[in-house]
Amino acid sequence: MRRRGTLGFSAAVGALVLLAGAGPSLAAGFGIFEQGAKAMGMAGAFTAQADDPSLLFHNAGGLAFVNERAFAAGVTYIRSSKADFRGAAPFPGPSAHADQSGLSEFIPHGYFVQPINQTWKVGLGIDAPFGLTTEWDPNTFAGRYISTKAALRTVDVNPTIGWQVTPTFGIGLGAIGRFSDITLERRVPAVNPFTQRVVDVAKVKLESDFNNGYGWNVGLLHRVNESFSWGLSYRSKIKIDYTGDGRLTQVSTGNAQLDAVLRTRLPFDRNLPIETSIEFPDMASLGLAFALSPDLLLETDANWTGWSSFDRTLIHFSSSNAADRLPDSTIRSDWNDVYNYRAGLRWTVSQTAQWRFGFVYDQTPQPEEAVSPLLPDADRNGFTIGYGHTGTWKTDVALMYLDFKERKRAKTFPDESPFLGTYNTKAWLLGVTVGF
């Protein structure tokens, strides 16, 4: 691939994307909300607590209350237990069935916080709040002309400053640098003029460079008294303009004459410059935490995500040389803004140990017409359990089960060909965070 732009800091941080991996879409859309095992144990209901270094993701206002240096790092392991497709008439028909390639991904996170004095605090977070991986058998899947693989990787670098305005009220403000790349793969069909049957004639692979965009976040945390606190967090939209290359590789049709004709008409085995862009959504969270007793705390959160910014994606072949271009294509999304709702219970069993439990209901932003092999999204329910131990090291673990509702597609955008059917997905997540 050709590399465009400057090296230096962007290249160094771009290397961190290799650690982030290509994440699945687990929060609705292609968000990944599971950043830090303590919060994950409470299903992400953490905005009004924000009392460990993962506050840099969940609510920067919690940084104002940091009174000692702390570092935390960990990983969320994500594995699908079911991800399949059953076709419907008229196309691809009820006999079509396919399983996605098994998902097995590690998504890392790392946070550092430190007080400057009683009033001012600083922190640095590195995490991967968005990601996507879908992969289907390129030889047998009926939807291979739509997608055989889609992968989106991101890593956020988030320096933040906190201000403890009063003993009970704090504000946090941060900058976000997002570094990302995209991979898209699919097959190309054509009608064999000798048999009048549709055959695969090529595979297309589009790969972007590591590109970047910038945004900001702000958070408020008010610890009203020992029985009640509330928090508010906002993370801005970030747009990334991607550049990269596409590559067209010939697939034998079994007819030497047809293959020879295609080689004269299609730009096989050359780098074809491409451009595209994604506007990642803004997010807001409101959390309320209630101390039910000295040992029990209940938090409820409502999270809003502005997914309407993700309406369509244009893939533009940008070469000035006509021989190095394919027709532009547009992926239509028309997503909607949505909410998710979280509840978490924290049970302190001793000075060194806590149990945590949680539930999340997450709405999909994806309309029925946009459901496809690229991303078959659905409403989902998540159930979590977690445990934390504090000693010389602080260790948190969490387990989440995500049950996606069955998602059917029975209608299509007016300007698109139908690809109808039903998708089913289940997944497990294991989070581990270690700090000191």
PEZIVEN-V42704 format. One record per residue. N is the residue number from 1. RES is the residue in three letters. PHI is phi in radians with two decimals (999 if undefined). PSI is psi in whole degrees, 0 to 359 (none if undefined). Layout:
n=N res=RES phi=PHI psi=PSI
n=N res=RES phi=PHI psi=PSI
This chain:
n=1 res=MET phi=999 psi=149
n=2 res=ARG phi=-1.41 psi=147
n=3 res=ARG phi=-1.88 psi=133
n=4 res=ARG phi=-2.11 psi=152
n=5 res=GLY phi=1.62 psi=188
n=6 res=THR phi=-1.62 psi=161
n=7 res=LEU phi=-1.66 psi=220
n=8 res=GLY phi=1.33 psi=227
n=9 res=PHE phi=-1.05 psi=316
n=10 res=SER phi=-1.05 psi=319
n=11 res=ALA phi=-1.18 psi=320
n=12 res=ALA phi=-1.12 psi=314
n=13 res=VAL phi=-1.23 psi=327
n=14 res=GLY phi=-0.99 psi=327
n=15 res=ALA phi=-1.11 psi=333
n=16 res=LEU phi=-1.15 psi=335
n=17 res=VAL phi=-1.07 psi=329
n=18 res=LEU phi=-1.08 psi=329
n=19 res=LEU phi=-1.34 psi=329
n=20 res=ALA phi=-1.20 psi=330
n=21 res=GLY phi=1.30 psi=170
n=22 res=ALA phi=-1.62 psi=105
n=23 res=GLY phi=-1.38 psi=156
n=24 res=PRO phi=-1.40 psi=167
n=25 res=SER phi=-1.60 psi=105
n=26 res=LEU phi=-1.98 psi=314
n=27 res=ALA phi=-1.21 psi=159
n=28 res=ALA phi=-0.94 psi=150
n=29 res=GLY phi=1.30 psi=231
n=30 res=PHE phi=-2.18 psi=37
n=31 res=GLY phi=-1.50 psi=153
n=32 res=ILE phi=-2.22 psi=104
n=33 res=PHE phi=-1.59 psi=351
n=34 res=GLU phi=-1.49 psi=81
n=35 res=GLN phi=-2.09 psi=94
n=36 res=GLY phi=1.82 psi=126
n=37 res=ALA phi=-1.26 psi=333
n=38 res=LYS phi=-1.11 psi=310
n=39 res=ALA phi=-1.14 psi=322
n=40 res=MET phi=-1.08 psi=324
n=41 res=GLY phi=-1.07 psi=337
n=42 res=MET phi=-1.84 psi=25
n=43 res=ALA phi=1.05 psi=27
n=44 res=GLY phi=1.43 psi=5
n=45 res=ALA phi=-1.39 psi=87
n=46 res=PHE phi=-2.48 psi=358
n=47 res=THR phi=-1.08 psi=325
n=48 res=ALA phi=-1.63 psi=359
n=49 res=GLN phi=-1.81 psi=295
n=50 res=ALA phi=0.79 psi=53
n=51 res=ASP phi=-2.09 psi=23
n=52 res=ASP phi=-2.43 psi=173
n=53 res=PRO phi=-1.02 psi=340
n=54 res=SER phi=-1.19 psi=358
n=55 res=LEU phi=-0.94 psi=333
n=56 res=LEU phi=-1.07 psi=333
n=57 res=PHE phi=-1.59 psi=315
n=58 res=HIS phi=-1.40 psi=322
n=59 res=ASN phi=-2.94 psi=105
n=60 res=ALA phi=-1.10 psi=343
n=61 res=GLY phi=-1.09 psi=333
n=62 res=GLY phi=-1.16 psi=341
n=63 res=LEU phi=-1.08 psi=331
n=64 res=ALA phi=-1.08 psi=337
n=65 res=PHE phi=-1.74 psi=5
n=66 res=VAL phi=-1.20 psi=129
n=67 res=ASN phi=-2.08 psi=4
n=68 res=GLU phi=-2.70 psi=156
n=69 res=ARG phi=-1.12 psi=138
n=70 res=ALA phi=-2.60 psi=146
n=71 res=PHE phi=-2.29 psi=139
n=72 res=ALA phi=-2.47 psi=139
n=73 res=ALA phi=-2.54 psi=151
n=74 res=GLY phi=-3.03 psi=194
n=75 res=VAL phi=-2.61 psi=148
n=76 res=THR phi=-1.97 psi=119
n=77 res=TYR phi=-1.66 psi=129
n=78 res=ILE phi=-2.16 psi=128
n=79 res=ARG phi=-2.41 psi=128
n=80 res=SER phi=-1.42 psi=138
n=81 res=SER phi=-1.79 psi=347
n=82 res=LYS phi=-2.80 psi=133
n=83 res=ALA phi=-2.79 psi=95
n=84 res=ASP phi=-2.40 psi=171
n=85 res=PHE phi=-2.38 psi=136
n=86 res=ARG phi=-2.16 psi=126
n=87 res=GLY phi=-1.32 psi=167
n=88 res=ALA phi=-2.46 psi=159
n=89 res=ALA phi=-1.28 psi=151
n=90 res=PRO phi=-1.45 psi=336
n=91 res=PHE phi=-2.54 psi=134
n=92 res=PRO phi=-1.56 psi=4
n=93 res=GLY phi=1.69 psi=155
n=94 res=PRO phi=-1.18 psi=347
n=95 res=SER phi=-1.44 psi=348
n=96 res=ALA phi=-1.34 psi=132
n=97 res=HIS phi=-2.57 psi=141
n=98 res=ALA phi=-2.68 psi=151
n=99 res=ASP phi=-2.00 psi=136
n=100 res=GLN phi=-1.16 psi=154
n=101 res=SER phi=-1.06 psi=139
n=102 res=GLY phi=-1.01 psi=132
n=103 res=LEU phi=-1.56 psi=130
n=104 res=SER phi=-2.62 psi=98
n=105 res=GLU phi=-2.29 psi=148
n=106 res=PHE phi=-2.00 psi=121
n=107 res=ILE phi=-1.98 psi=109
n=108 res=PRO phi=-1.50 psi=163
n=109 res=HIS phi=-2.60 psi=152
n=110 res=GLY phi=-2.65 psi=139
n=111 res=TYR phi=-2.47 psi=143
n=112 res=PHE phi=-2.37 psi=131
n=113 res=VAL phi=-2.32 psi=149
n=114 res=GLN phi=-2.77 psi=136
n=115 res=PRO phi=-1.37 psi=143
n=116 res=ILE phi=-1.54 psi=315
n=117 res=ASN phi=-2.70 psi=193
n=118 res=GLN phi=-1.14 psi=337
n=119 res=THR phi=-1.73 psi=320
n=120 res=TRP phi=-1.99 psi=139
n=121 res=LYS phi=-2.38 psi=156
n=122 res=VAL phi=-2.31 psi=158
n=123 res=GLY phi=-2.74 psi=162
n=124 res=LEU phi=-2.45 psi=125
n=125 res=GLY phi=-2.06 psi=143
n=126 res=ILE phi=-2.31 psi=119
n=127 res=ASP phi=-2.67 psi=181
n=128 res=ALA phi=-2.28 psi=84
n=129 res=PRO phi=-1.42 psi=354
n=130 res=PHE phi=-2.39 psi=147
n=131 res=GLY phi=-3.10 psi=162
n=132 res=LEU phi=-2.75 psi=133
n=133 res=THR phi=-2.49 psi=119
n=134 res=THR phi=-2.32 psi=137
n=135 res=GLU phi=-2.56 psi=132
n=136 res=TRP phi=-2.22 psi=160
n=137 res=ASP phi=-1.12 psi=118
n=138 res=PRO phi=-1.27 psi=348
n=139 res=ASN phi=-1.70 psi=331
n=140 res=THR phi=-2.08 psi=342
n=141 res=PHE phi=-1.22 psi=131
n=142 res=ALA phi=-1.13 psi=336
n=143 res=GLY phi=-1.67 psi=21
n=144 res=ARG phi=-1.19 psi=342
n=145 res=TYR phi=-1.43 psi=350
n=146 res=ILE phi=-1.65 psi=309
n=147 res=SER phi=-2.89 psi=139
n=148 res=THR phi=-1.95 psi=337
n=149 res=LYS phi=-2.72 psi=136
n=150 res=ALA phi=-2.36 psi=126
n=151 res=ALA phi=-2.42 psi=129
n=152 res=LEU phi=-2.18 psi=126
n=153 res=ARG phi=-2.07 psi=140
n=154 res=THR phi=-2.42 psi=154
n=155 res=VAL phi=-2.48 psi=133
n=156 res=ASP phi=-1.82 psi=135
n=157 res=VAL phi=-1.95 psi=121
n=158 res=ASN phi=-2.30 psi=81
n=159 res=PRO phi=-1.27 psi=138
n=160 res=THR phi=-2.47 psi=147
n=161 res=ILE phi=-2.14 psi=140
n=162 res=GLY phi=-2.07 psi=145
n=163 res=TRP phi=-2.25 psi=115
n=164 res=GLN phi=-1.50 psi=97
n=165 res=VAL phi=-1.19 psi=316
n=166 res=THR phi=-2.39 psi=173
n=167 res=PRO phi=-1.04 psi=342
n=168 res=THR phi=-2.05 psi=357
n=169 res=PHE phi=-2.32 psi=131
n=170 res=GLY phi=-2.39 psi=154
n=171 res=ILE phi=-2.23 psi=140
n=172 res=GLY phi=-2.23 psi=142
n=173 res=LEU phi=-2.41 psi=131
n=174 res=GLY phi=-2.39 psi=161
n=175 res=ALA phi=-1.86 psi=147
n=176 res=ILE phi=-2.16 psi=123
n=177 res=GLY phi=-1.87 psi=120
n=178 res=ARG phi=-1.91 psi=131
n=179 res=PHE phi=-2.12 psi=134
n=180 res=SER phi=-2.70 psi=155
n=181 res=ASP phi=-2.50 psi=165
n=182 res=ILE phi=-2.32 psi=143
n=183 res=THR phi=-2.28 psi=132
n=184 res=LEU phi=-2.29 psi=135
n=185 res=GLU phi=-2.37 psi=145
n=186 res=ARG phi=-2.82 psi=171
n=187 res=ARG phi=-1.71 psi=157
n=188 res=VAL phi=-1.99 psi=127
n=189 res=PRO phi=-1.71 psi=162
n=190 res=ALA phi=-2.72 psi=158
n=191 res=VAL phi=-1.53 psi=122
n=192 res=ASN phi=-1.23 psi=114
n=193 res=PRO phi=-1.16 psi=344
n=194 res=PHE phi=-1.50 psi=331
n=195 res=THR phi=-2.04 psi=348
n=196 res=GLN phi=1.06 psi=28
n=197 res=ARG phi=-1.97 psi=151
n=198 res=VAL phi=-1.36 psi=131
n=199 res=VAL phi=-2.30 psi=157
n=200 res=ASP phi=-1.35 psi=129
n=201 res=VAL phi=-2.04 psi=344
n=202 res=ALA phi=-2.84 psi=160
n=203 res=LYS phi=-2.07 psi=138
n=204 res=VAL phi=-1.92 psi=133
n=205 res=LYS phi=-2.23 psi=121
n=206 res=LEU phi=-1.91 psi=127
n=207 res=GLU phi=-2.29 psi=130
n=208 res=SER phi=-1.61 psi=163
n=209 res=ASP phi=-1.31 psi=173
n=210 res=PHE phi=-1.29 psi=111
n=211 res=ASN phi=-2.00 psi=169
n=212 res=ASN phi=-2.44 psi=160
n=213 res=GLY phi=-2.63 psi=168
n=214 res=TYR phi=-2.35 psi=147
n=215 res=GLY phi=-2.67 psi=201
n=216 res=TRP phi=-2.68 psi=164
n=217 res=ASN phi=-2.49 psi=156
n=218 res=VAL phi=-2.52 psi=148
n=219 res=GLY phi=-2.54 psi=151
n=220 res=LEU phi=-2.19 psi=140
n=221 res=LEU phi=-2.41 psi=127
n=222 res=HIS phi=-2.16 psi=108
n=223 res=ARG phi=-1.60 psi=88
n=224 res=VAL phi=-1.05 psi=312
n=225 res=ASN phi=-2.78 psi=190
n=226 res=GLU phi=-1.23 psi=348
n=227 res=SER phi=-1.83 psi=345
n=228 res=PHE phi=-2.63 psi=138
n=229 res=SER phi=-2.52 psi=156
n=230 res=TRP phi=-2.42 psi=154
n=231 res=GLY phi=-2.49 psi=154
n=232 res=LEU phi=-2.43 psi=132
n=233 res=SER phi=-2.37 psi=145
n=234 res=TYR phi=-2.48 psi=136
n=235 res=ARG phi=-2.19 psi=131
n=236 res=SER phi=-1.33 psi=166
n=237 res=LYS phi=-1.13 psi=152
n=238 res=ILE phi=-2.43 psi=126
n=239 res=LYS phi=-1.82 psi=134
n=240 res=ILE phi=-2.12 psi=126
n=241 res=ASP phi=-1.67 psi=119
n=242 res=TYR phi=-1.74 psi=141
n=243 res=THR phi=-2.19 psi=154
n=244 res=GLY phi=3.09 psi=209
n=245 res=ASP phi=-2.44 psi=149
n=246 res=GLY phi=-1.88 psi=154
n=247 res=ARG phi=-2.44 psi=131
n=248 res=LEU phi=-1.89 psi=121
n=249 res=THR phi=-2.02 psi=131
n=250 res=GLN phi=-1.23 psi=141
n=251 res=VAL phi=-2.00 psi=126
n=252 res=SER phi=-1.12 psi=133
n=253 res=THR phi=-1.54 psi=351
n=254 res=GLY phi=1.55 psi=357
n=255 res=ASN phi=-2.09 psi=109
n=256 res=ALA phi=-1.09 psi=324
n=257 res=GLN phi=-1.17 psi=316
n=258 res=LEU phi=-1.15 psi=319
n=259 res=ASP phi=-1.05 psi=320
n=260 res=ALA phi=-1.15 psi=319
n=261 res=VAL phi=-1.11 psi=317
n=262 res=LEU phi=-1.11 psi=326
n=263 res=ARG phi=-1.13 psi=335
n=264 res=THR phi=-1.49 psi=347
n=265 res=ARG phi=-1.97 psi=343
n=266 res=LEU phi=-2.09 psi=145
n=267 res=PRO phi=-1.43 psi=70
n=268 res=PHE phi=-1.21 psi=148
n=269 res=ASP phi=1.01 psi=37
n=270 res=ARG phi=-2.33 psi=150
n=271 res=ASN phi=-1.34 psi=122
n=272 res=LEU phi=-1.93 psi=107
n=273 res=PRO phi=-1.01 psi=137
n=274 res=ILE phi=-2.28 psi=160
n=275 res=GLU phi=-2.44 psi=142
n=276 res=THR phi=-2.74 psi=177
n=277 res=SER phi=-2.67 psi=155
n=278 res=ILE phi=-2.33 psi=133
n=279 res=GLU phi=-1.78 psi=103
n=280 res=PHE phi=-1.22 psi=143
n=281 res=PRO phi=-1.33 psi=158
n=282 res=ASP phi=-1.47 psi=159
n=283 res=MET phi=-2.43 psi=144
n=284 res=ALA phi=-2.38 psi=143
n=285 res=SER phi=-2.34 psi=138
n=286 res=LEU phi=-2.14 psi=127
n=287 res=GLY phi=-2.23 psi=144
n=288 res=LEU phi=-2.22 psi=128
n=289 res=ALA phi=-2.10 psi=133
n=290 res=PHE phi=-2.19 psi=126
n=291 res=ALA phi=-1.45 psi=107
n=292 res=LEU phi=-1.35 psi=334
n=293 res=SER phi=-2.83 psi=176
n=294 res=PRO phi=-1.03 psi=338
n=295 res=ASP phi=-1.92 psi=349
n=296 res=LEU phi=-2.08 psi=131
n=297 res=LEU phi=-2.27 psi=134
n=298 res=LEU phi=-2.01 psi=131
n=299 res=GLU phi=-2.17 psi=141
n=300 res=THR phi=-2.18 psi=133
n=301 res=ASP phi=-2.19 psi=147
n=302 res=ALA phi=-2.13 psi=127
n=303 res=ASN phi=-2.07 psi=135
n=304 res=TRP phi=-2.01 psi=138
n=305 res=THR phi=-2.24 psi=129
n=306 res=GLY phi=-1.50 psi=63
n=307 res=TRP phi=-1.21 psi=351
n=308 res=SER phi=-1.13 psi=346
n=309 res=SER phi=-1.22 psi=343
n=310 res=PHE phi=-1.72 psi=84
n=311 res=ASP phi=-1.85 psi=321
n=312 res=ARG phi=-2.81 psi=153
n=313 res=THR phi=-2.17 psi=118
n=314 res=LEU phi=-1.65 psi=126
n=315 res=ILE phi=-1.81 psi=110
n=316 res=HIS phi=-1.89 psi=125
n=317 res=PHE phi=-1.50 psi=112
n=318 res=SER phi=-1.77 psi=2
n=319 res=SER phi=-1.14 psi=143
n=320 res=SER phi=-1.35 psi=348
n=321 res=ASN phi=-1.62 psi=116
n=322 res=ALA phi=-1.04 psi=334
n=323 res=ALA phi=-1.26 psi=344
n=324 res=ASP phi=-1.87 psi=26
n=325 res=ARG phi=-2.20 psi=147
n=326 res=LEU phi=-2.02 psi=165
n=327 res=PRO phi=-1.06 psi=140
n=328 res=ASP phi=-1.08 psi=154
n=329 res=SER phi=-2.39 psi=152
n=330 res=THR phi=-2.17 psi=128
n=331 res=ILE phi=-1.71 psi=114
n=332 res=ARG phi=-1.54 psi=134
n=333 res=SER phi=-2.08 psi=305
n=334 res=ASP phi=0.95 psi=44
n=335 res=TRP phi=-1.26 psi=164
n=336 res=ASN phi=-2.02 psi=153
n=337 res=ASP phi=-1.15 psi=142
n=338 res=VAL phi=-2.47 psi=168
n=339 res=TYR phi=-2.08 psi=153
n=340 res=ASN phi=-2.28 psi=156
n=341 res=TYR phi=-2.24 psi=132
n=342 res=ARG phi=-2.27 psi=146
n=343 res=ALA phi=-2.44 psi=136
n=344 res=GLY phi=-2.41 psi=145
n=345 res=LEU phi=-2.10 psi=129
n=346 res=ARG phi=-2.00 psi=124
n=347 res=TRP phi=-2.05 psi=113
n=348 res=THR phi=-1.56 psi=112
n=349 res=VAL phi=-1.64 psi=342
n=350 res=SER phi=-2.83 psi=180
n=351 res=GLN phi=-1.16 psi=343
n=352 res=THR phi=-2.04 psi=359
n=353 res=ALA phi=-2.43 psi=143
n=354 res=GLN phi=-2.41 psi=144
n=355 res=TRP phi=-1.85 psi=147
n=356 res=ARG phi=-2.38 psi=146
n=357 res=PHE phi=-2.45 psi=150
n=358 res=GLY phi=-2.78 psi=165
n=359 res=PHE phi=-2.52 psi=140
n=360 res=VAL phi=-2.35 psi=137
n=361 res=TYR phi=-1.96 psi=122
n=362 res=ASP phi=-2.12 psi=120
n=363 res=GLN phi=-1.45 psi=141
n=364 res=THR phi=-1.43 psi=141
n=365 res=PRO phi=-1.51 psi=356
n=366 res=GLN phi=-1.55 psi=120
n=367 res=PRO phi=-1.22 psi=160
n=368 res=GLU phi=-1.01 psi=322
n=369 res=GLU phi=-1.12 psi=338
n=370 res=ALA phi=-1.66 psi=355
n=371 res=VAL phi=-1.16 psi=128
n=372 res=SER phi=-2.77 psi=172
n=373 res=PRO phi=-1.04 psi=337
n=374 res=LEU phi=-1.03 psi=315
n=375 res=LEU phi=-2.78 psi=99
n=376 res=PRO phi=-1.56 psi=88
n=377 res=ASP phi=-1.58 psi=161
n=378 res=ALA phi=-2.79 psi=159
n=379 res=ASP phi=-1.03 psi=151
n=380 res=ARG phi=-2.60 psi=155
n=381 res=ASN phi=-1.99 psi=138
n=382 res=GLY phi=-2.18 psi=138
n=383 res=PHE phi=-2.15 psi=133
n=384 res=THR phi=-2.30 psi=154
n=385 res=ILE phi=-2.46 psi=143
n=386 res=GLY phi=-2.57 psi=162
n=387 res=TYR phi=-2.49 psi=140
n=388 res=GLY phi=-2.28 psi=140
n=389 res=HIS phi=-2.29 psi=133
n=390 res=THR phi=-1.98 psi=123
n=391 res=GLY phi=-2.57 psi=222
n=392 res=THR phi=-1.05 psi=321
n=393 res=TRP phi=-1.97 psi=152
n=394 res=LYS phi=-1.83 psi=122
n=395 res=THR phi=-2.14 psi=129
n=396 res=ASP phi=-2.21 psi=138
n=397 res=VAL phi=-2.28 psi=151
n=398 res=ALA phi=-2.63 psi=147
n=399 res=LEU phi=-2.22 psi=133
n=400 res=MET phi=-2.24 psi=137
n=401 res=TYR phi=-1.95 psi=125
n=402 res=LEU phi=-1.93 psi=120
n=403 res=ASP phi=-1.91 psi=104
n=404 res=PHE phi=-1.40 psi=136
n=405 res=LYS phi=-1.20 psi=147
n=406 res=GLU phi=-1.00 psi=131
n=407 res=ARG phi=-2.03 psi=119
n=408 res=LYS phi=-1.86 psi=144
n=409 res=ARG phi=-2.10 psi=115
n=410 res=ALA phi=-2.12 psi=4
n=411 res=LYS phi=-2.52 psi=162
n=412 res=THR phi=-2.39 psi=152
n=413 res=PHE phi=-0.99 psi=144
n=414 res=PRO phi=-0.97 psi=329
n=415 res=ASP phi=-1.70 psi=14
n=416 res=GLU phi=-2.15 psi=154
n=417 res=SER phi=-1.36 psi=149
n=418 res=PRO phi=-1.30 psi=141
n=419 res=PHE phi=-2.46 psi=94
n=420 res=LEU phi=-1.87 psi=154
n=421 res=GLY phi=2.75 psi=194
n=422 res=THR phi=-2.24 psi=137
n=423 res=TYR phi=-2.01 psi=141
n=424 res=ASN phi=-2.29 psi=133
n=425 res=THR phi=-2.47 psi=138
n=426 res=LYS phi=-2.37 psi=150
n=427 res=ALA phi=-2.66 psi=154
n=428 res=TRP phi=-2.10 psi=144
n=429 res=LEU phi=-2.25 psi=138
n=430 res=LEU phi=-2.17 psi=120
n=431 res=GLY phi=-1.95 psi=138
n=432 res=VAL phi=-2.36 psi=128
n=433 res=THR phi=-2.31 psi=132
n=434 res=VAL phi=-2.11 psi=136
n=435 res=GLY phi=-2.48 psi=167
n=436 res=PHE phi=-2.72 psi=none
